[in-house]
């Protein structure tokens, strides 16, 4: 089996791991493996922006946007410049 070395681990963190291992009656290595397995099995947390706050910011900007093109062309430009990988639901 592979080995892993952790460097620059804060003392408080190591102590918390030792305490958890003792509480769960595991060795330190078993506790770390258990915690890593649990973290990797957990579904990723997807954070979503606060929609009401975003709409409020858009409303505040409304009428202040200066563009030399029509709205449809400007929207197309913005969508094309977005980070790839995001789905845009218009």
Residue pairs with C-beta under 8 A, 6 or more apart in sequence:
17 28
17 31
17 32
17 35
18 28
20 31
20 35
21 27
21 28
21 30
21 31
24 31
24 34
26 34
65 74
67 74
69 77
79 88
79 90
82 88
